[in-house]
């Protein structure tokens, strides 16, 4: 077992903190066997979990000014939650229109590599989040998870579809080459989903993903198509552009609404989680935009359609 040094506090060096935490999360969530170093591993885990907790609490404090008024009623809260699709942090970010209409193949590949490097795994997040939920919410998590699992068909599993795109484009995602804002997003989602005191924040964050993803992934797919990437490479994004619309509706109806109706005190936590997820996303989009401007667009050959097809074929081999 790899033993990690004590984590750096998030306020000291955000990049190092989130890289260390991402490596730690990758190790602690991977299947393992019993070993003689388990006591030391637990002591290391405690240090990381405390440091993670400080980070998540700071993020909660950041979004506090945007929370809806307390006890506004279930219908009003649902209306507020749904409004995040248009008014939440990071929505209508110009990055995605630019990816759709202007990004070069090199720029699109860099973006896709970053997205893959910061992927937390929606299926695992749902699996962690559903533990001990009431039946109605648990059943919706189960339906969502089954969709993520491709209804039992390995080739249709959403994670496998993303992996195929990465392989066919010869992308090389890695924690150490992923911008820290993308790692912070992944670390936030894993921290919420695997920590039961943040159970409601996790449900809000997952709902926010379903609510806000369709427009973004549709633009990404459109940009990939413009660049000559075939439907097989775009399948992950095309699927989510359509499926997440119904997923969002079901998540709000079957998870958020009944939980808030039964326990109005959980509404603030659900709202926090949604805002935390969207704020982390906005920071990703801002950093992506900054880095993409540094890539020399002129250095990418303006190939003819035939030449571009050959380039895409080479990348997929």
CORWO-V38273 format. One record per pair of residues at least 12 apart in sequence whose ideal C-beta (glycine too) atoms are under 7 Angstrom apart, sorted by sequence separation. I is the first residue (numbers start at 1). J is the second residue. If there is no record, write none. Layout:
I_J + I_J
//
This chain:
8_20 + 68_80 + 99_111 + 129_141 + 7_20 + 192_205 + 221_234 + 7_21 + 256_270 + 126_141 + 4_20 + 189_205 + 221_237 + 28_45 + 220_237 + 221_238 + 126_144 + 127_145 + 126_145 + 4_24 + 217_237 + 221_241 + 123_145 + 126_148 + 217_240 + 218_241 + 24_48 + 217_241 + 2_27 + 123_148 + 122_148 + 123_149 + 214_240 + 21_48 + 213_240 + 214_241 + 214_244 + 21_52 + 213_244 + 214_245 + 1_35 + 210_244 + 123_158 + 1_37 + 122_158 + 123_159 + 3_40 + 210_247 + 211_248 + 121_159 + 210_248 + 1_41 + 4_44 + 7_47 + 3_44 + 6_47 + 7_48 + 10_51 + 210_251 + 9_51 + 119_162 + 7_51 + 10_54 + 207_251 + 9_54 + 10_55 + 207_252 + 116_162 + 10_58 + 207_255 + 207_256 + 116_166 + 203_255 + 203_256 + 116_171 + 117_173 + 112_169 + 116_173 + 117_174 + 113_171 + 117_175 + 112_171 + 113_172 + 109_169 + 113_173 + 117_177 + 118_178 + 117_178 + 109_171 + 114_178 + 118_182 + 125_189 + 129_193 + 168_232 + 169_233 + 114_179 + 117_182 + 118_183 + 128_193 + 168_233 + 204_269 + 120_186 + 128_194 + 200_266 + 204_270 + 208_274 + 212_278 + 118_185 + 119_186 + 203_270 + 204_271 + 207_274 + 114_182 + 118_186 + 125_193 + 165_233 + 201_269 + 204_272 + 205_273 + 209_277 + 120_189 + 200_269 + 204_273 + 205_274 + 208_277 + 120_190 + 129_199 + 200_270 + 203_273 + 204_274 + 208_278 + 165_236 + 201_272 + 202_273 + 205_276 + 201_273 + 205_277 + 129_202 + 200_273 + 129_203 + 161_235 + 162_236 + 161_236 + 201_276 + 129_206 + 228_305 + 158_236 + 161_239 + 126_206 + 228_308 + 125_206 + 192_273 + 228_309 + 229_312 + 228_312 + 188_276 + 189_277 + 188_277 + 188_280 + 185_280 + 147_243 + 184_280 + 185_281 + 185_284 + 181_283 + 182_284 + 144_247 + 181_284 + 181_287 + 179_287 + 140_250 + 140_251 + 179_291 + 140_254 + 108_223 + 140_255 + 108_224 + 137_254 + 136_254 + 137_255 + 100_219 + 108_227 + 96_216 + 99_219 + 103_223 + 91_212 + 99_220 + 137_258 + 97_219 + 100_222 + 105_227 + 136_258 + 137_259 + 96_219 + 100_223 + 84_208 + 88_212 + 96_220 + 99_223 + 85_211 + 84_211 + 85_212 + 84_212 + 59_188 + 56_188 + 56_191 + 52_191 + 56_198 + 170_315 + 169_315 + 169_316 + 168_316 + 23_175 + 22_175 + 19_175 + 19_176 + 19_180 + 22_183 + 18_180 + 25_187 + 19_183 + 22_186 + 15_180 + 18_183 + 22_187 + 25_190 + 14_180 + 18_184 + 21_187 + 18_187 + 82_252 + 81_252 + 78_252 + 114_288 + 81_256 + 111_288 + 78_256 + 78_257 + 111_292 + 110_292 + 74_257 + 77_260 + 107_292 + 110_295 + 74_260 + 89_275 + 74_261 + 90_278 + 107_295 + 89_278 + 93_282 + 106_295 + 77_267 + 84_274 + 88_278 + 89_279 + 95_285 + 107_297 + 90_281 + 90_282 + 93_285 + 71_264 + 81_274 + 89_282 + 95_288 + 104_297 + 84_278 + 95_289 + 106_300 + 90_285 + 105_300 + 104_300 + 70_268 + 67_268 + 68_271 + 67_271 + 67_272 + 63_272 + 66_275 + 60_272 + 63_275 + 63_276 + 60_276 + 63_279 + 59_276 + 62_279
//
